[in-house]
Amino acid sequence: MHQVVADVLRRDPAKLDRVAGWIEERLVDPDYSIHSKDALQEWLDLIRERDLPGVLEKLADRSEDAFRMRHSPFAVVMPQEERMRILRRYEALRPRAHPASV
């Protein structure tokens, strides 16, 4: 999904503002998870400090830290049809539990 998000942002860099706005709304929401706020603050800092190039770099990064950060606020700009297509593909690849033999 991170590759699709990167493509969306490359085609329309203004969508990064939408992501930043979504993050800012969550950061001031007292009911939003503190743990999630930490990750969102990291993304907002990256957006403010490095803008689109920094975000694209992080989305392409294969490090453990980058993987952790990919659980991210970018679903707000992801085309839902594409998201569902990817989720269906992963679901089809996921091993199914076998019923216990009796």
matplotlib code that plots the C-alpha trace (Angstrom):
import matplotlib.pyplot as plt

x = [0.0, 2.9, 3.9, 0.3, 0.4, 3.8, 2.4, -0.7, 1.5, 3.9, 0.9, -0.7, 1.7, -1.0, -2.5, 0.3, -1.5, -4.6, -2.6, -1.0, -4.5, -5.8, -2.9, -3.3, -7.0, -6.1, -3.3, -5.8, -8.4, -8.4, -10.0, -7.4, -4.8, -1.7, 0.4, -1.0, -0.4, 3.3, 3.6, 1.4, 3.7, 6.6, 4.9, 3.9, 7.5, 8.8, 6.3, 7.2, 11.0, 11.5, 8.2, 7.3, 10.9, 11.2, 7.9, 8.6, 12.0, 10.4, 7.7, 10.4, 12.6, 12.8, 14.1, 12.3, 11.7, 10.2, 8.0, 6.7, 5.9, 4.0, 1.1, 0.2, -2.2, -2.0, -5.2, -6.9, -5.3, -5.4, -8.0, -10.4, -10.9, -7.1, -7.0, -9.7, -8.0, -4.7, -6.5, -8.4, -5.1, -3.4, -6.4, -6.3, -2.6, -3.0, -3.0, -6.3, -6.8, -7.7, -10.6, -9.4, -9.8, -12.3]
y = [0.0, 2.3, 2.2, 3.2, 6.1, 7.2, 7.2, 9.2, 11.8, 12.0, 12.7, 15.2, 16.6, 18.8, 15.7, 15.8, 18.9, 16.8, 14.2, 16.9, 18.3, 14.8, 14.3, 17.7, 16.9, 13.6, 15.2, 17.6, 14.9, 13.9, 10.5, 9.5, 6.9, 8.4, 5.6, 6.5, 10.2, 9.5, 7.9, 10.6, 13.3, 11.6, 11.8, 15.4, 16.3, 14.5, 16.3, 19.7, 19.2, 17.3, 17.7, 15.4, 14.1, 13.0, 11.3, 9.5, 8.4, 7.0, 5.2, 3.5, 2.7, -1.0, -0.6, -1.8, 1.8, 2.7, -0.4, 0.7, 4.1, 2.7, 2.1, 5.6, 8.4, 7.9, 5.9, 9.3, 9.8, 6.2, 5.4, 3.1, 0.9, 0.3, -0.3, -2.9, -4.6, -4.9, -6.1, -8.8, -9.9, -10.3, -12.0, -14.6, -15.2, -15.6, -19.2, -20.5, -22.3, -25.9, -27.3, -29.7, -33.3, -35.2]
z = [0.0, 0.7, -3.0, -4.0, -1.5, -2.8, -6.4, -5.3, -3.6, -6.6, -8.9, -6.5, -3.9, -2.5, -0.9, 1.6, 3.1, 3.5, 5.4, 7.6, 8.4, 9.2, 11.6, 13.2, 13.9, 15.6, 17.7, 19.3, 19.8, 23.5, 22.7, 20.2, 21.4, 23.0, 21.4, 17.9, 18.6, 19.0, 15.5, 14.0, 15.5, 13.9, 10.5, 11.0, 12.0, 8.9, 6.7, 8.2, 8.1, 4.9, 3.0, 0.1, -0.5, 3.1, 3.1, -0.2, 1.2, 4.3, 2.3, 0.2, 3.1, 4.1, 7.6, 10.7, 11.7, 8.3, 8.5, 11.9, 10.5, 7.5, 9.8, 9.0, 8.3, 4.5, 4.1, 3.9, 0.4, -0.8, -3.4, -1.6, -4.7, -4.8, -1.1, -1.3, -4.3, -2.3, 0.8, -1.2, -2.8, 0.6, 2.1, -0.8, -0.1, 3.7, 4.9, 6.0, 9.3, 8.8, 10.9, 13.6, 12.8, 14.8]

ax = plt.figure().add_subplot(projection="3d")
ax.plot(x, y, z, "-o")
ax.set_aspect("equal")
plt.show()
